[in-house]
């Protein structure tokens, strides 16, 4: 069974939001890459890779939703026969593969961002890869598993950045805390219908999905603001 929580009237608009998110995430990756080339600090490189993986995850979602939302077949009449050609033999394959890679890359990106300030050990990394793969695999059918895993990652990332903020008091760190907090709130809205199964109406679930998408838009608008700020600050330092 293939389904998305987005209401009919919001179809397409969610793809536009995800397209904007992809551009912002890609821009943040290039900014991190630029800082890495200037400072040779690997933290910038890993942070950029984390956001790049999430950007690719967004692109996987965009492609999958475009296939789901729009007709991927065309029909030609030959005499009394109507022949239908399908671009994809089965939409189901695209659905499961697309959303699987979206979940896998999102979780992998968040994990890299979460691990940045921590001491790394091979055992922790292997264990994390295992659970990320399981969450992505089973999250394709049970979205609750994916969203609750993302929510846990985001809470831990926020905690790490709060510790960093207490040390450096940087306004840039504060913006990142707000960005991740808004994203966490959005994923919480995806979790609530599962916790209140049978209580929330279809309209309420759809409304939460739309609100979650709008919160994603707000978070990435803030991230874009941070990118512009860092870019111009870096330009002033060069001058």
ROGU-592977 format. One line per 2 residues: number of its first residue (from 1); their letters; for each residue y, z, x of C-alpha. Coordinates in steps of 0.1 Angstrom, whole numbers, plus 2048, in hexadecimal, padded with zeros to 3 digits. Layout:
NUM> a> Y:Z:X  ...
This chain:
1> xx> 800:800:800  822:7F6:80E
3> xx> 841:808:803  864:813:80E
5> xx> 879:82F:800  899:81A:7FE
7> xx> 8A5:814:7DA  8A8:7EF:7D0
9> xx> 8CE:7EF:7CF  8CF:7FC:7F3
11> xx> 8B7:7E2:801  8C7:7CE:81D
13> xx> 8E2:7E8:823  8C9:7FF:835
15> xx> 8C1:7E1:84C  8E6:7DD:854
17> xx> 8E9:802:85D  8CA:7FF:873
19> xx> 8D8:7E0:883  8F8:7F3:88B
21> xx> 8E4:810:898  8D1:7F7:8AF
23> xx> 8F1:7EA:8BE  900:80D:8C4
25> xx> 8DF:819:8D4  8DE:7FB:8EA
27> xx> 902:800:8F4  8FA:824:8FD
29> xx> 8DD:819:912  8F4:801:926
31> xx> 90D:81D:92A  8F2:834:938
33> xx> 8E6:818:94F  90A:814:95B
35> xx> 90E:839:963  8EC:839:974
37> xx> 8F6:81C:98B  916:82F:994
39> xx> 907:852:999  8E2:84A:99F
41> xx> 8DA:868:98A  8B8:863:979
43> xx> 8C3:877:95A  8DA:85B:950
45> xx> 8BD:842:954  8A4:857:940
47> xx> 8BE:85D:924  8C5:838:922
49> xx> 8A0:830:920  89C:849:904
51> xx> 8B8:839:8F0  8AA:816:8F9
53> xx> 888:81E:8EA  898:82B:8CA
55> xx> 8AD:80A:8C9  88D:7F5:8CC
57> xx> 87E:80B:8B1  89B:802:89A
59> xx> 896:7DD:8A1  871:7E1:897
61> xx> 87C:7F0:876  896:7D5:870
63> xx> 87C:7B9:875  862:7CB:860
65> xx> 87A:7D1:843  887:7AD:844
67> xx> 863:7A2:840  85D:7BA:823
69> xx> 87E:7B4:811  87F:78E:813
71> xx> 866:773:809  853:767:827
73> xx> 843:749:816  84D:727:80A
75> xx> 83C:711:7F0  837:6EB:7F0
77> xx> 82A:6D7:7D3  811:6BB:7DC
79> xx> 808:6A8:7BD  7FA:6C1:7A5
81> xx> 7F2:6DA:7C0  80A:6F5:7CB
83> xx> 805:6FF:7F0  814:71F:7FC
85> xx> 819:725:822  81D:748:82E
87> xx> 830:751:84D  81B:770:850
89> xx> 7F7:76F:844  7FA:793:839
91> xx> 81A:7A8:835  805:7C7:838
93> xx> 7FE:7C1:85D  824:7BD:863
95> xx> 82B:7DD:84F  813:7F3:862
97> xx> 819:7E5:885  83F:7E4:880
99> xx> 843:807:874  829:814:88C
101> xx> 83E:807:8AA  85D:815:899
103> xx> 84E:838:898  83E:836:8BA
105> xx> 85D:82B:8CC  874:843:8B9
107> xx> 85E:860:8C2  85B:855:8E6
109> xx> 880:851:8E9  887:873:8DA
111> xx> 86D:883:8F1  87E:874:910
113> xx> 8A0:881:905  891:8A4:8FD
115> xx> 87F:8A6:91F  89E:89E:934
117> xx> 8AA:8C1:93C  887:8CF:93F
119> xx> 86F:8D1:95D  854:8B6:958
121> xx> 82F:8BA:95D  814:89F:959
123> xx> 800:8B4:940  81E:8B8:929
125> xx> 826:893:92A  801:889:922
127> xx> 7FF:8A1:906  821:895:8F8
129> xx> 816:871:8FA  7F6:879:8E7
131> xx> 808:88B:8CA  823:870:8C9
133> xx> 809:855:8C5  7F7:869:8A9
135> xx> 818:870:897  821:84B:898
137> xx> 7FE:840:88D  7FA:857:870
139> xx> 81F:857:868  81B:833:85D
141> xx> 808:83F:83E  816:862:83C
143> xx> 83B:860:843  83E:886:841
145> xx> 82C:889:862  844:872:874
147> xx> 864:881:865  85A:8A5:86C
149> xx> 851:89C:890  873:88B:894
151> xx> 884:8A9:885  872:8C0:89D
153> xx> 87C:8AB:8BB  8A0:8A9:8AF
155> xx> 8A2:8CF:8AA  895:8D4:8CE
157> xx> 8AE:8BA:8DB  8CB:8CB:8CA
159> xx> 8BF:8ED:8D8  8BF:8DD:8FC
161> xx> 8E2:8CE:8F8  8EF:8EF:8EA
163> xx> 8E3:900:90A  8F4:8E4:91F
165> xx> 914:8E7:90B  916:90D:912
167> xx> 915:904:937  92D:8E6:938
169> xx> 942:8EA:919  945:8C4:918
171> xx> 952:8B4:8F8  93A:897:8FF
173> xx> 91C:8AE:8FD  92B:8BC:8DC
175> xx> 92C:899:8CD  908:893:8D6
177> xx> 8FE:8B4:8C6  910:8A9:8A6
179> xx> 8FF:886:8A8  8DC:895:8AB
181> xx> 8E4:8B0:890  8EE:895:877
183> xx> 8CE:881:87F  8BA:8A0:87A
185> xx> 8C9:8A6:858  8C1:882:84F
187> xx> 89C:887:858  89C:8A7:845
189> xx> 8A5:894:826  885:87F:82B
191> xx> 870:89E:82F  87D:8B0:80F
193> xx> 86C:899:7F6  84B:89F:806
195> xx> 850:8C5:805  85A:8C2:7E1
197> xx> 83F:8AA:7D6  83E:8A6:7B0
199> xx> 861:8B7:7AC  878:89C:7BA
201> xx> 87C:87D:7A4  87A:85A:7B1
203> xx> 8A0:857:7AD  8A5:877:7C1
205> xx> 88E:86B:7DD  8A1:849:7DE
207> xx> 8C2:85C:7DF  8B6:871:7FC
209> xx> 8AB:851:80F  8CD:841:80A
211> xx> 8DF:861:815  8C8:863:834
213> xx> 8D2:83F:83C  8F7:847:838
215> xx> 8F3:866:84F  8E3:84F:869
217> xx> 901:838:866  919:856:86B
219> xx> 906:862:889  906:840:89A
221> xx> 92B:83C:892  931:85D:8A6
223> xx> 91B:850:8C2  930:830:8C3
225> xx> 94F:845:8C5  93F:858:8E3
227> xx> 936:837:8F4  95A:82A:8F0
229> xx> 968:84B:8FD  951:84B:91B
231> xx> 958:826:923  97E:82B:923
233> xx> 97C:84C:936  967:83A:950
235> xx> 980:81E:952  99D:836:957
237> xx> 98A:848:974  985:826:985
239> x> 9AA:81E:982
